[in-house]
Amino acid sequence: MDLVMIILIVIIVVIVLLLVKYYNDLVNLRNRVSNAWSQIDVQLKRRNDLIPNLVETVKGYAGHEKSTLNEVTQARSNISNATSVQEVAEADNQLTGALRTLFAVAESYPDLKANQNFIELQEQLSQTEDKISYSRQFYNDTVLKYNNKCQQFPSNIIAGIFHFETKEYFEAHEEDRAVPKVQF
């Protein structure tokens, strides 16, 4: 075999190995994005499971606050029915706002604020919110890595050939970006 043929074979083998490496990197990152989204989903499910207990506890003390309780219930339903990242983000923001209103209502009822069941539910919900926040951050970090891999040369060629598409970020709602107004 002559030298040119050996060099050609080595070049082809290197190219094939690079293709395999970039393809596997893209698959790995796509799976990480899916996993990160699943982690958000798990935490949202946990929060949705806690909310009925919280609503029932508040109902016992503040049954006439129907509009607030209905708002929480509707927001919870919206998050269950959301299908895309954007829809989940919007429903999540709606639910967060409804929960803030619910806790504001709870402030008006000293007996409710002192109720051990309410305190435990509020604490569990707070811990879940922290986990959701961490999961969102992890998801967005993973999407960033994946999208970079899909857009950077030479892996963008492999991404194009095998139809790897960039993913959406989990973004905050405009209201959540606003600077809070503090008055004394």
WODAQUI-V912882 format. One record per residue. N is the residue number from 1. PSI is psi in degrees with one decimal (999 if undefined). OMEGA is omega as a letter, one per 40 degrees, with the letter a starting at -180 (none if undefined). D_LAST is the distance of its C-alpha to the last C-alpha in Angstrom with 2 decimals. Layout:
BEGIN
{{N & PSI & OMEGA & D_LAST} {N & PSI & OMEGA & D_LAST}}
END
This chain:
BEGIN
{{1 & 139.8 & a & 86.81} {2 & 166.7 & a & 86.02} {3 & -38.2 & a & 83.02} {4 & -41.8 & a & 81.49} {5 & -41.6 & i & 81.38} {6 & -45.0 & i & 79.71} {7 & -43.0 & i & 77.07} {8 & -43.0 & i & 76.48} {9 & -43.6 & i & 76.10} {10 & -43.0 & i & 73.66} {11 & -43.6 & i & 71.55} {12 & -42.4 & i & 71.56} {13 & -43.2 & i & 70.60} {14 & -44.0 & i & 67.70} {15 & -45.0 & i & 66.46} {16 & -43.0 & i & 66.71} {17 & -39.6 & i & 64.87} {18 & -41.4 & i & 62.05} {19 & -45.4 & i & 61.84} {20 & -43.5 & a & 61.64} {21 & -49.4 & a & 58.99} {22 & -39.0 & i & 56.71} {23 & -48.0 & i & 57.28} {24 & -37.9 & i & 56.45} {25 & -43.7 & i & 53.30} {26 & -42.0 & i & 52.13} {27 & -44.8 & i & 52.99} {28 & -47.9 & a & 51.20} {29 & -39.1 & i & 47.98} {30 & -41.2 & i & 48.21} {31 & -35.6 & i & 48.56} {32 & -39.0 & i & 45.56} {33 & -45.1 & i & 43.48} {34 & -42.1 & i & 44.81} {35 & -44.4 & i & 44.05} {36 & -40.1 & i & 40.47} {37 & -39.1 & i & 40.00} {38 & -36.5 & i & 41.52} {39 & -40.1 & i & 39.01} {40 & -45.6 & a & 36.14} {41 & -42.6 & i & 38.15} {42 & -45.6 & a & 38.63} {43 & -38.1 & i & 34.92} {44 & -38.6 & i & 34.15} {45 & -42.8 & i & 36.95} {46 & -44.6 & i & 35.55} {47 & -42.7 & i & 32.17} {48 & -32.8 & i & 34.10} {49 & -31.2 & i & 36.06} {50 & -31.2 & a & 33.03} {51 & -44.3 & i & 31.34} {52 & -38.9 & i & 33.96} {53 & -41.2 & i & 33.56} {54 & -45.0 & i & 29.80} {55 & -44.1 & i & 30.27} {56 & -39.6 & i & 32.95} {57 & -44.3 & i & 30.87} {58 & -39.1 & i & 28.02} {59 & -39.4 & a & 30.73} {60 & -29.9 & a & 32.01} {61 & -31.6 & a & 28.81} {62 & 54.3 & a & 27.38} {63 & -25.3 & a & 30.54} {64 & -1.0 & i & 29.40} {65 & 46.7 & a & 26.78} {66 & -40.0 & a & 29.73} {67 & -40.7 & i & 28.16} {68 & -44.6 & a & 25.73} {69 & -39.6 & i & 28.65} {70 & -38.1 & i & 30.93} {71 & -42.8 & i & 28.56} {72 & -44.8 & a & 28.54} {73 & -43.7 & i & 32.31} {74 & -42.7 & i & 32.96} {75 & -39.2 & i & 30.94} {76 & -41.9 & i & 32.86} {77 & -41.4 & a & 36.07} {78 & -39.4 & a & 35.28} {79 & -32.3 & i & 34.85} {80 & -29.9 & a & 38.18} {81 & -7.4 & a & 39.92} {82 & 143.9 & a & 38.66} {83 & -32.3 & a & 41.49} {84 & 167.9 & i & 40.41} {85 & -43.9 & a & 37.80} {86 & -44.3 & i & 35.94} {87 & -41.1 & i & 36.11} {88 & -41.6 & i & 34.93} {89 & -44.5 & i & 31.97} {90 & -45.1 & i & 31.00} {91 & -37.6 & i & 31.57} {92 & -42.8 & i & 29.67} {93 & -38.7 & i & 26.59} {94 & -43.3 & i & 27.01} {95 & -40.9 & i & 27.34} {96 & -44.0 & i & 24.28} {97 & -41.1 & i & 22.20} {98 & -38.2 & i & 24.01} {99 & -37.3 & i & 23.37} {100 & -43.7 & i & 19.59} {101 & -41.7 & i & 19.92} {102 & -43.2 & i & 22.24} {103 & -30.7 & i & 19.95} {104 & -40.1 & i & 17.16} {105 & -42.3 & a & 19.95} {106 & -29.8 & i & 20.93} {107 & -26.3 & a & 17.63} {108 & -6.4 & a & 18.86} {109 & 95.1 & a & 22.08} {110 & -36.1 & i & 22.06} {111 & -38.6 & i & 25.78} {112 & -44.7 & a & 25.41} {113 & -28.8 & a & 22.78} {114 & -9.7 & a & 25.31} {115 & 124.7 & a & 28.29} {116 & -38.6 & i & 29.98} {117 & -43.9 & i & 31.24} {118 & -42.3 & a & 27.82} {119 & -44.9 & i & 26.43} {120 & -43.0 & i & 29.45} {121 & -41.9 & i & 29.22} {122 & -40.4 & i & 25.56} {123 & -43.9 & i & 26.57} {124 & -39.8 & i & 29.61} {125 & -40.1 & i & 27.72} {126 & -43.4 & i & 25.25} {127 & -40.2 & i & 28.33} {128 & -40.7 & i & 29.99} {129 & -39.9 & i & 27.10} {130 & -41.7 & i & 27.44} {131 & -39.1 & i & 31.18} {132 & -43.0 & i & 30.79} {133 & -45.6 & i & 28.64} {134 & -42.2 & a & 31.32} {135 & -38.7 & i & 34.07} {136 & -44.4 & a & 32.65} {137 & -45.1 & i & 32.53} {138 & -42.6 & i & 36.06} {139 & -49.8 & a & 37.29} {140 & -37.3 & i & 36.05} {141 & -41.8 & i & 37.58} {142 & -40.8 & i & 40.82} {143 & -39.4 & i & 40.86} {144 & -47.3 & i & 40.44} {145 & -44.4 & a & 43.47} {146 & -48.9 & a & 45.47} {147 & -38.5 & i & 44.72} {148 & -44.9 & a & 45.57} {149 & -37.1 & i & 48.84} {150 & -24.1 & a & 49.60} {151 & -15.4 & a & 49.07} {152 & 146.5 & i & 50.53} {153 & 140.2 & e & 54.21} {154 & -2.9 & a & 56.54} {155 & -20.6 & i & 54.76} {156 & -27.9 & i & 53.73} {157 & -46.4 & i & 57.45} {158 & -42.5 & i & 57.70} {159 & -41.4 & i & 54.49} {160 & -43.2 & a & 56.01} {161 & -41.9 & a & 59.36} {162 & 13.0 & i & 57.99} {163 & 42.0 & i & 55.20} {164 & 120.5 & a & 52.18} {165 & 147.8 & i & 49.25} {166 & 155.7 & a & 45.78} {167 & 159.7 & i & 43.01} {168 & 146.2 & i & 39.61} {169 & 154.6 & i & 36.40} {170 & 107.8 & a & 33.73} {171 & 149.2 & i & 30.96} {172 & 151.0 & i & 27.31} {173 & 152.3 & a & 26.47} {174 & -41.5 & a & 24.88} {175 & -35.0 & a & 21.70} {176 & -19.3 & i & 21.38} {177 & -18.4 & a & 21.79} {178 & 145.8 & i & 18.93} {179 & 127.0 & a & 16.03} {180 & 144.8 & a & 13.06} {181 & 118.7 & a & 10.20} {182 & 125.9 & i & 6.86} {183 & 143.4 & i & 3.78} {184 & 999 & none & 0.00}}
END
